[in-house]
Amino acid sequence: MDFLMLLADIIKIQKDDPVAFTFFTGYMAMFAASIFFFFERSRVSDKWKTSLLVSGLITGIAAVHYYYMRDYYAITGENPTALRYIDWTLTVPLMCVEFYLLTKAAGAKLSLLWKLIAASAFMLVTGYIGEAFTDGTMFHSVLWGTISTLGYVYILYTAWAGEVKQLADKSGDPAVIKGVRYLAWFVLVGWAIYPIGYMCMPGGPFNVWFGWESSNVDLLYNIADAINKIGFGLVVYSMAVQNTDGLKGAKA
């Protein structure tokens, strides 16, 4: 009986709780996107299969974590910080891998991949310190948020003007050039949602100055995850289909 009552609490979504709604929706959306990317691998040419595999892994890993984060939030009503950062530690570097895979044909070296992974790891570790070990003061929040931003700025620069952008232009492939530009926009606009959520935590600037509730952290993070992880994959998918269809047309 106790188990059934607990289960009812886990799956119950209050109509006035948008955070719980986005946890459940995010889980289903990520799961559906993962199945889609895995199945669509058979439709694209061989050189795009790994990229779609990575897209499926990103959303698949996120779906598993959202399944547990959804239940954690339903039971405790608290931010599942540790679970979320475990998810990001696996999925954000994989998103950086997409940049490497797209520009590999143009001469991208493994050093580019490791630099992007290192920057993403630095961004996440310092962000986790700022969020998980907050003392409720704005100094702590701003200090670690600023340090974390350095990793983000490096990835942003690489995508917009640095090595990734230069390699995409060098490839001469319109699909790659367009795809890298779209992914760069995701890094600029989509990833910018995360700092807004970060600043809503206790001691964060938005929490202190405007009184934004800490529940906004989860709401913004959930929305950002769905936009960025599924969106990243859809950009890669559209490029793969466009390139594959172009090759078929040329052969015909």
Protein Blocks (a to p, Z undefined) as FASTA:
>chain_A
ZZmmmmmmmmpccfklmklmmmmmmmmmmmmmmmmmmmmmmmpcfklmmmmmmmmmmmmm
mmmmmmmmmmmmmmnopacfklmmmmmmmmmmmmmmmmmmmmmmnopafklmmmmmmmmm
mmmmmmmmmmmmcghiaklmmmmmmmmmmmmmmmmmmmmmmmmlmmmmmnopaklmmmmm
mmmmmmmmmmmmmmmmmmmpghiaklmmnopafklmmmmmmmmmmmmmmmmmmmmmmmmm
mmmmmmmmmmZZ
